[in-house]
Amino acid sequence: MSGVPPQFFRIAHLAAGSLATVSALSQTSYILKNFPAFLMALYSLVLAIPMIYLEFRVPPNLYRYASFYFSFFGRGLCLILLSLLLSYGGVFKILVSILLFLSGLVYVILEFVPSIQEPENFRPEGSSIAVGEDGDDII
């Protein structure tokens, strides 16, 4: 059983996704000045918006195509990638990048702490992530 309340993870996911989205939207203004930074902002939006959406609803096919959103390790690496993509620009973007990088490191560390239980939205609907469970429907 985890000593961390599930609301903590929900707030952390919403804060990280919102900060990354706001930073990426502000970075899209570099379309004429620095086109590669604009493309990095688009990639950041593609990674950050599902992070926010997962706190409200879990799409059925997302686990199949983007399973990294459903583990601490995958989400931590996603946050680290977001921090690297959004590190171009002013002071706000650099601070957001540092916060995203540090939270990504915390998530990677949480993967290896056995006493921390994964939040409910890390489990896709209709399936169990138990290690020793036999899958009868697998051919």
C-alpha positions in Angstrom: 0.0 0.0 0.0 1.3 3.4 -0.9 1.6 6.3 1.6 1.2 8.8 -1.3 -2.4 9.9 -1.8 -3.7 9.4 -5.4 -4.6 13.1 -5.6 -0.9 13.9 -5.4 -0.2 12.1 -8.7 -3.2 13.6 -10.3 -2.1 17.2 -9.4 1.5 16.4 -10.4 0.4 15.1 -13.8 -2.0 18.0 -14.5 0.7 20.5 -13.4 3.4 19.0 -15.6 1.2 18.6 -18.6 -0.2 22.1 -18.2 3.2 23.7 -17.8 4.5 21.8 -20.9 1.5 22.8 -22.9 1.7 26.5 -22.0 5.5 26.5 -22.7 5.0 24.7 -26.0 2.2 27.1 -27.1 4.5 30.1 -26.3 7.3 28.4 -28.3 5.1 28.1 -31.4 5.6 31.9 -31.9 9.1 31.1 -33.2 7.7 29.8 -36.5 9.4 32.5 -38.6 12.4 33.2 -36.4 13.5 29.6 -35.6 11.6 26.9 -37.4 13.3 23.9 -35.6 12.1 25.4 -32.3 8.6 25.6 -33.7 8.7 21.9 -34.7 10.0 21.0 -31.2 7.0 22.9 -29.8 4.6 20.8 -32.0 6.2 17.6 -30.8 5.9 18.8 -27.2 2.2 19.5 -27.7 1.7 16.0 -29.1 3.3 14.5 -26.0 1.9 16.9 -23.3 -1.8 17.0 -24.3 -2.4 13.2 -23.8 -0.8 13.5 -20.3 -3.5 16.0 -19.3 -6.3 14.0 -21.1 -5.4 10.8 -19.3 -6.3 12.4 -15.9 -9.9 12.6 -17.0 -10.4 9.6 -19.4 -8.3 6.7 -20.6 -8.8 6.1 -24.4 -9.0 2.4 -25.2 -6.3 2.2 -27.9 -3.8 4.5 -26.2 -2.3 1.6 -24.2 -1.6 -0.2 -27.4 0.1 2.6 -29.2 1.6 4.7 -26.4 2.1 2.4 -23.4 4.8 4.6 -22.0 2.1 6.8 -20.5 1.1 4.0 -18.2 4.2 3.5 -16.1 6.3 5.7 -13.9 9.4 5.0 -16.0 7.8 5.8 -19.3 6.1 9.0 -18.0 9.4 10.0 -16.4 11.3 9.6 -19.7 8.5 11.5 -21.5 8.9 14.4 -19.0 12.6 14.4 -19.5 12.1 14.5 -23.3 9.6 17.3 -22.9 12.1 19.3 -20.8 14.7 18.9 -23.6 12.3 19.9 -26.3 11.1 23.0 -24.5 14.5 24.3 -23.2 14.8 26.9 -26.0 13.8 30.5 -25.2 13.4 32.8 -22.3 13.6 32.4 -18.5 10.0 31.0 -18.2 10.8 28.1 -20.6 14.1 27.3 -18.9 12.4 27.2 -15.5 9.7 25.0 -16.9 12.3 22.7 -18.5 14.1 22.4 -15.2 10.9 21.6 -13.3 9.9 19.0 -16.0 13.4 17.4 -15.9 13.4 17.1 -12.1 9.9 15.7 -12.0 10.9 13.2 -14.8 13.8 12.1 -12.6 11.5 11.6 -9.7 9.2 9.5 -11.8 12.0 7.3 -13.0 13.1 6.8 -9.4 9.5 6.0 -8.3 9.5 3.1 -10.8 12.1 1.3 -8.6 10.4 2.0 -5.3 8.2 -1.1 -4.5 6.1 0.6 -1.8 4.7 3.2 -4.2 1.6 1.9 -5.9 0.7 3.1 -9.4 -2.3 5.4 -9.8 -5.6 4.0 -11.2 -5.2 5.7 -14.6 -1.9 3.8 -15.2 -4.0 0.7 -15.6 -5.9 0.4 -18.9 -9.5 -0.4 -18.6 -10.5 -4.1 -18.8 -7.0 -5.4 -18.2 -4.7 -6.2 -15.3 -1.0 -5.6 -15.1 -0.4 -8.4 -12.6 2.8 -10.3 -13.3 1.8 -13.8 -12.5 -1.6 -13.7 -14.1 -2.3 -16.2 -16.9 -3.9 -14.8 -20.1 -6.5 -17.3 -21.3 -7.4 -15.2 -24.4 -3.9 -15.1 -25.7 -3.4 -17.4 -28.7 
